Amino acid sequence: MAEPTRTPEQPGQPHEPIQEEPLPWLEELPPRKIVAELDRYIVGQEVAKKAVAIAVRNRWRRTQAPDDIRDEILPNNIIMIGPTGVGKTEIARRLARLAGAPFLKVEASKFTEVGYVGRDVESMVRELVDVAINMVRGEREDDVYPAAEARAEERLLDILLPPVPAAPASPLPHTPGGEGRGAGEKGERPLFVVSSKGDVTPKAPEAEQPAQERWRRTREKLRQQLQKGELEEREVEVEVQQQGFPGLEMMQPPPGMEGPDFNFVEMLQEMMPKKKKRRTVHLHEARRILIDEELKKLVDMDDVVNEALDRVENHGIIFIDELDKIAGERGTVGPDVSREGVQRDLLPIVEGSTVQTRYGYVRTDHVLFIAAGAFHISKPSDLIPELQGRFPIRVELEPLTEQDFVRILTEPENALTKQYAALCASEGATLEFAPDGIKEIARIAAKANEQMENIGARRLHTVMTTLLEELLFELPDYPTKHVVFDGAGVRQRLGTIVENEDLRRYIL
């Protein structure tokens, strides 16, 4: 698993923790606030948002329940049913970004691919554990980042100005029977200085004290230059660990160790001795390398693993998309693996089992599973009865209307109109959409969905791309830097395509 890296602070500004109000865990928010957070990005679908908010809040309620009944409270697994492009996957994405629990999104269809191995379904739990490890480690590293930065600075100063070598101490003369405790030895014994913090350092002889004082003054000057960013481009030599061994990736695992979840190459790399080499890099790159090394020393990975496994078991959320792709007719012939077989492999994971990961065993009894699918061809009742029973809550999402498209283009914080306006602003241009222009875009998208395949809000992407194609191509040399699309302008650009059925099918 790759180690996270951090971008160094701007030179000249010492690192200070940013005073931000910490985000509450998603589960700690009342259901009404969870819905309000989802409303910022998703239009409509109140029933689905409410069901998700209740299921997530129940995770917190379970932790407050008495110990004798806590383990008996099972999560409310949900199936979201609706056509493509109505917000099923977007709800999952926003849940993942609302900070708190480990979250993983998987495609159910990946388990029907050729080359499938029976235990591959358990990989979703292993991936969720990796997500939790990264999440907890990131939190721990944020806590100790100032200390790691201070340590890295001291190491950089040691590289720029090595300590003054101490003069070799003369050996103490041996006095028979006196064990070196004679009166004539007092001047030859080394002296030590104990600071107020309890640090013990050898006291330099009087002849070396001027050199030590000059070294300290020079070190402080270098520290000031370092903090002001005046030495960022100086080249220094640091010792780094080699990332891997050439040709190791080509090795084949022995029989019995070739499972998709068994990382044979990673195991070999951990067993082999760690090789280090010296690299000459710029000081800002050396700072990043040293901070990463200090973060690894300061973070207790055993504590990280324990916390991550606890979060997975009690707060983990797995979103299974495209569930309808494994609910087809039984007994079909083709290259895909039996869909019913995939359902039976999913069953023990969803109902609760113990999965072995490289960090330890994980129980899935209290992991929340949210499934979604369009179910155009198949129906939820086509799932095997045992799997249907593990998803007791079913929510149907409504198809999007023309009025919904108008809201999607204006209300969310990540609306397409705002995204394209930001893209044009990077070229120094201003892009605006008049209200009648937005209504015309929504009308064209709704009409295309009616006359062709209904792909929901994704149709807005095709309409907007076609509408703005010429503008974005000519934008660097465009005669005016203020562009406004009204209803007439939208009809002028898209009228030919909308009226021609063949063009509409191929372009929109």
N, C-alpha and C positions, 0 to 999 in steps of 0.2 A: 504494500500500500504506500502510495507516494506521500512523502512528507510535505506539509504545507510550507510555503515560503512567504515572506512578508516584504513589502516594499518599504525601504528605509524612510525615515521622516525627512522632511525638507531640511537641508543643511542650515545651520545657524539657529535652529529652534530646538531646544531640548525637549525630549519626549515628556509630555504631560498627559495623564489620562483624561480623555474627553468626558466631560460631565454630561452624560446623556441619561435620560430617564430610562431605566431598564425596562425592556418589553416584558409584560407578564406572559407566563406560559399560556398557550392557546387554551388549555383545559381550565385554567383559572378564570377565564373570561366568562361572564354570563352568556347564555345562548343568544340573547338579543344583541350583545356586542359582537359576537362571532358573526352573526348575520350582517351586522352593520359593516364589519370589515370586508366581508365578501361582496357587499353591495358596492363598494368602491371600485370594483373591477368587473363585476358580472351583473348584467341586466336581467331582471325577472327571475324566474325559477325559484320563487319563494318557498315552495313546498320542499324542494331538494335542499335548499340552504337550511331550512328549519330542521329537517331530519338529520343532516350532518352536524349541525350545532348541538342538537340534543345528544347524539351519539358521542361526540367529543367531550361534552361537559360531563357525561356519565362516567368518563374515566376518572375525573377528579372526585366525583361523588363517591365512587367505589373506594378510593383511598381514604375517605373520611369514615367509611362504614366500620363497624366493630370487626375485630380480627376473626371471630368465629364464623362470620358470614361473608367476609371479603372475598375469599377464594371461590365462593359459590356464585358470585355475580359475574355473569358472562357478558362480553361486549355485544352491542347491537350492530351486527354486520348488515350492510346495506347494499342493495342492487339499485343502481340508477339506470333507468330505461329511457331512451329517447334517441331521436335521429342525430346524425353527425352534425357538429357545429352549433349545438344549442347550449354548451357550457359544461358538459360533464367533466372533461379533462381540465378545463380552466378552474373548476371548483377544487380539483385535486391540487393543481399547481399553487393556487393561493393558500390552501391549507398548509402546504409545505413551507411557504414563505412567512407564515404568521408566527414563526419562532416558537420553539418549545420541544415538541416530541420528535423523535426520529421518524422520518417519512420516506417511503420508497414507492415509486411507480413502476409497474412492470406490465408488459403486454402478454396476455394469455396466449396469443397465437405463437409466441416464441417457443412454447413447450410442444408444439406440433411439428416443428421443423425436422427435416431428415437428420439423422444422427442423434436423435433424442436418447437420453439415458434415463432409466427409471427414477433415479434419485435427483434428477436435475431440478425438479420442482422445489426442492429444499434450498436451491441457490438464492431464492428471494429472501429467505431468512438470513442467509450469510451476508448478502448485500446490505440488508437492513442493519446488521451488526456493524459492518464497515462504516455505514453512514453515521451510526451512533458514536463509534470510536472517533471519527473525524470531528464530530460536533463537540464531544466532551473535551477532546484534546485542544480544540480551538479555544474553548472557554478557559481551560487551565492556562494555556499559553498567553491569553489576554491578561490574566491575573498577574503573571510573573514577567510580562514583557519589559516593564521598566528595569527590573533587576537584571534581566538578560542583556538589555541594552547597556547598562552600566558596566557589567562584566566584559562585554565585547569591547567597550571603549578602553578599559584597562589593558586588554590584550593587544589592541591596536597600538596603544602607547608603548607597550613592551616591544612591539615589532619596530616601531619608528625609532625608539631610543632604548636599546637594551640596558639592563641594570649594570651599574659599575661593578666589574669583577672584584670580589673581596680578595685581599692579600692572603696567601696561604698561612695558616696558623702554625707556629713552630710547635713541634711536639713537646709535651710536658716531660721534663726529666724524671727518670724513675728513681725514687728514693727507697732503698731497701727498708722494708718494715714500716715505712711511713705512708704508703699508699698514695704518694703524691700530695700529702697534706703539709709539707714542710713550709716554713715561713718564707723561704726564698722563692716560692713558686707563685706568690700572690700576683705579681705583676704579669705573669704569663697566662693566667687563666682568662678565657673569653668572658666578656661582660654582655649582659642581655638587658633590653629595655622592655618593660611591660606597659602597654598602653591602658587607657581607662576602659577599653572594651575587652581587655584580657589578651590582646594579641602580643606575642613575644617575638621580638626581633633582635638579632645580634647588634650590639653597639659597635660602630666602626671605631677603630683606633684613631687617636687624635690626628695622626698624619694623614688619614684618609678623609677626615671630616670635611675639609674644603671641597674635595672632589665630589663627595656625596651632596653637599649643599648646591654646587653648580648643577649637578645632575637633576636635583629636585626642581630648581628654578627653570631649567630647560624643559623638563617634563610638563610643568604647569603652563609654559608658553605654548608648547605643542597641544596641550589639552584645549586651550582657548582657541587656537587656530582650527583644531578639529571640530569644535562646537560651532564655530563660525562658518564652517564649510570651505575653508581656504585650502584644504589638502585633498579634496575629493578626487582629483585626477592624478595624484601621486601613485606610483606603482609600488606595491609591496608584495612580499612573498609569504604565502600562507600554505598550510598543510591541509589537504582535503582528502576525503575518503573516496576511493574509486567507486563508480556507480555499479559496475558489473564486470563480468569476465567475458572476453570475446569468445564467440562460438558457443556459449553456454545455452543460449536460447534454442540452438539447433538440436540439443540432446533430447532423446526420446525417453519418457519414463518407462520403468520396467513394468512387466505385466502385473496387473492388480493395483497400479498407482496412476492410471490414466484417466480418472474421472474428470468431468468438466470443472468440478469445484476443488480439485486437488492441485495446488500450484507446485508442481515438481521443481521448476526452475527456482522459485522463491525459496523452497526448502534447501536446495543445494547452495544458494547464495548465503543463506544464514549459517550453514555448516562450514563454509570455507573461511579461511582467515581473512580479516579485514585488511586490505592493502591501502596504504596512504601514499600520496605523492604531493610534491610541492609545486604550486602554481604561482605565477606572477600575474596579479590582477590589479585593477584600480582600487583605490581605497574604499570607494562606496560599495563595490562588489565584495571586497574583503569583509566589510562591516556586516553585510547580509549573511555571508557564510558563517561568520563567528556568532552572530545573534542566533542563527538556526542551531548551531552546536550548543550554545548555552541554554536554549529553550529545551533541548532534549535532555540536558543534565538536570534542569530544574523541575521538569514535569515528571511526576511519578506515574509511569505507565500502568503499574498494577492497579493504582487507584482509578485511573482512567478506564481501564477495562471493566472493573467492578461496577463503576457508575454507568458505563455504557450498556452492559448486559442488563442491569436493573431497569434502565429506561426502555430498552427494547421489550422486555417482558411485560412491563406495566404500562407503558405509554406509546409503544410502537404502533404505527399506522402503515398498512400496505394497501396501495390502490392498484387493483387488477383491472386493467383496461381491456377492451375488446373481448369481454367474456362471451359474447354471442358467437365468436369464431370457433369456440369449442363446444357449442351447443347444437351442432348441425345434426343431420339425419344419421342414425346409427347404421353401421355396416357399410359405409361408403368405401369405395376402392380408390386408391391413389397413392401418391408418394408420401402424403402426410401420415403422421402417426394417428392411431385411433383416438378420436376426440373423446370418446367415453373413457378411454384409458387415462387421458390427461385429467379428466374430471375426478377419477378415482384416486389419482395421485395427489390432487389438490385437497381432497376431502380430509385426510388426516392433519394436514397443515392448518386448515381453517378451523377444524373442530378442536384442535389442541393436541400437540405432540411435542416430543423433545428432539431438537435438531442439534447435531454436532457441528460446531464451528471451530476455527483455529484458536479462538479465544476461550472456548469452553462450551458447555451445553446450554441451550436456550429453549425455554418452554414457550409455546405459542398460544397457550390457553387464553391469555388476555390481550393478545395483539388484535387491534381493530382492523377488519378487512372491509374495504369499500370497493365494490365491483361496478363496472359500467359497461354498457353495450347498446348498440343501436337496435338490435333484434328486429331487423327488417325481414329477414328470411326465416329465422328461427324465433322461438318464443322462450321466455324464461321457463315455461313448463317442459321444454325439451331437455333441460338439465336433468341429471339423474336425481331422483327424489331425495337422496341423502344430502347432496350438495344444496339443493333448494332449501332444505331445512336449516342449513348453516347460515343462510342469508334471510332472516325472517322479515326484514324491513325492505319494502320495495317502493321506489319513488319513480313516478313518471314525469319526465321533463317535457314541457310544452314546446311545439314547433314555434319558431320565431316569425313574427308578422312584420309588415312594413313599418309600423309604428315602433316596434322593438329595434329595428335597424336604425331608425332616427336616434333613438336613445343610445344605442351602442356607439354611434358615431360622435356623440356629444358628451355623454355623462361620465363614462369611466375615466379614471386618471391615465389610462394607457390607450385612449381612443385612437383609432387610425388617423383621424384628422390631426390630432396633436403630435403623433409620431412623424407624419410627413411634414408638418410645420417645423418640427425640430430639425429634420434633415435639410430642409431648405434654408433654415437659419444658419447652418454651418457654412453656406455659400454666401451669406450676407443678404439673403432674400427673405421676404415676408410672404407667407402663404396663408390665405384666409378662405373660409367657406361660408357663403351666405346661407341663411336658413333655408331659402328655397332651393339652393344648390344641394344641401344635405338631404332634403326631402326627395329631390330628383334621383340622387345616388341610391337612396333607400328604395325608391320605387323600381328602379332598374334591377337592383339586386333581388327584390322580392319577385319581380316578373320572371327573371331568369330561373329562380328556384321553382316557380310554378310550372314553367314550360319545359324544364330539364330536370336533372336529378337535384333533389333538395339537399344541399350541403350546408345549410344554415348560415351562420355568420361568416363562414369562410368565403362565401360568395362576395362579401364586401371587399376582400383582398383582391380578387380578380378584377372587380369593377374599378377599384381605386388605382390599381397598377396600370390598367389600360387607360384610365383617364389622365394620369400624370406621367405617362411614359415619355411623351414628347417634351414636356416641361423639364423633367429631371435630366433628360439627355442634353438639352440646350441650356440648362440653367447657368453654367459658368459664363456664357456669352449672351444670356437672355437680355433683350433690350430694356426691360423694366425689372426692377427688383421688388416690386410689390404686385403680387398676383392674387386676384380674387375670383373664385369660381362661384357663379350664381346659377340659377336654374337654366337660363338660356345657354350659358357657357358649357354646362354639363351636357345638355341636349345636343349642342353643336358638335362636341367631340365624340359622343357615344351614339348619336342618332342613327348613323349608317349601320353600325354594328347591331343595334337593337332591332332595327327594322328588317335586317337580312337574317333569316333563320339560320342559314349555313354559317355565316360569320359568327353569329351569337353562340352557336354550339361549339365552335372551335376556339373562340377567344374568351368568352365569358363562362 
